Amino acid sequence: MRTDKDILVKGLKRLAYTVMLMFLAPLVIWQAFKNEGHPLYWPVLILGILLAITAIGMGFKGIATIMESLFGKKNKQT
C-alpha cells in the first residue's frame, strides 16, 4: 500500500483552509458581539456561526481525505 500523493495534497489544502477558518470565524463572531447595537449585528453573527460550522466540517473532511490517501478507500461488504 502506497500513499496517494495527489489525495494527500488535497487533504492538506483542506486542513490549511480549516486553519484559516478557525481564526476567521471567532474574529467575525467577536466583531458581531462588539457591535450589538449595529443594524448588521444579526447578519454578521450568522456569518460567523456559518464560518465556524464550515471550519468544523472541513476539518473532518480534510482528516478523512488524508486517511483515504494513506490507507486507501474502505471497501463496503454488502
Backbone torsions as a table, in degrees:
resi	resn	phi	psi	omega
1	MET	NA	125.5	179.7
2	ARG	-115.3	157.3	179.2
3	THR	-79.3	129.8	175.8
4	ASP	-82.9	106.5	-172.0
5	LYS	-67.7	-33.8	179.6
6	ASP	-64.6	-43.9	179.2
7	ILE	-69.6	-35.1	177.8
8	LEU	-63.1	-43.6	178.3
9	VAL	-63.9	-39.1	177.7
10	LYS	-61.7	-42.7	178.3
11	GLY	-66.9	-38.1	178.4
12	LEU	-68.3	-34.7	175.8
13	LYS	-65.2	-40.9	177.7
14	ARG	-62.1	-40.0	178.5
15	LEU	-69.0	-31.4	176.0
16	ALA	-66.2	-42.4	175.5
17	TYR	-64.0	-35.5	178.6
18	THR	-62.9	-43.0	179.5
19	VAL	-63.1	-41.2	177.2
20	MET	-61.2	-44.5	179.9
21	LEU	-67.8	-30.8	179.3
22	MET	-67.2	-25.6	174.8
23	PHE	-90.3	-35.1	-176.1
24	LEU	-72.8	-41.9	-176.1
25	ALA	-61.6	-49.8	178.0
26	PRO	-64.0	-31.2	178.0
27	LEU	-65.3	-43.9	179.3
28	VAL	-66.4	-41.5	178.4
29	ILE	-64.3	-41.3	178.6
30	TRP	-62.9	-41.7	178.0
31	GLN	-63.9	-35.9	178.7
32	ALA	-65.9	-45.8	-179.1
33	PHE	-69.4	-25.7	178.6
34	LYS	-72.1	-25.8	-176.9
35	ASN	-119.9	56.4	-175.7
36	GLU	-66.0	-25.3	-179.3
37	GLY	-84.1	-7.1	-177.6
38	HIS	-75.7	145.6	-179.9
39	PRO	-64.5	-22.5	179.4
40	LEU	-92.9	18.6	-178.9
41	TYR	-58.5	-52.5	-175.9
42	TRP	-65.8	-44.9	178.1
43	PRO	-61.8	-38.7	-179.9
44	VAL	-69.2	-39.9	178.1
45	LEU	-64.1	-43.5	178.6
46	ILE	-63.7	-40.7	177.0
47	LEU	-60.9	-43.2	178.8
48	GLY	-62.8	-41.7	178.9
49	ILE	-66.5	-40.5	177.2
50	LEU	-64.4	-38.0	176.8
51	LEU	-64.2	-39.0	179.1
52	ALA	-66.1	-42.6	178.4
53	ILE	-64.5	-39.7	177.9
54	THR	-63.7	-39.3	178.4
55	ALA	-62.1	-42.1	179.0
56	ILE	-64.8	-46.2	180.0
57	GLY	-63.7	-42.4	179.1
58	MET	-68.2	-30.7	176.4
59	GLY	-63.6	-47.3	178.0
60	PHE	-63.6	-42.9	-178.7
61	LYS	-66.4	-38.2	178.7
62	GLY	-65.7	-43.0	178.0
63	ILE	-65.4	-40.5	178.1
64	ALA	-63.5	-37.7	178.7
65	THR	-66.3	-41.2	178.0
66	ILE	-65.1	-41.0	177.7
67	MET	-63.4	-38.0	177.9
68	GLU	-64.7	-38.1	-180.0
69	SER	-69.9	-32.1	-178.8
70	LEU	-80.2	-42.8	-172.5
71	PHE	-111.0	-5.0	-179.1
72	GLY	85.0	170.5	-179.3
73	LYS	-75.0	142.2	-179.1
74	LYS	-79.2	128.4	178.8
75	ASN	-88.8	127.4	179.7
76	LYS	-91.9	133.4	177.9
77	GLN	-97.0	119.7	179.3
78	THR	-112.3	NA	NA
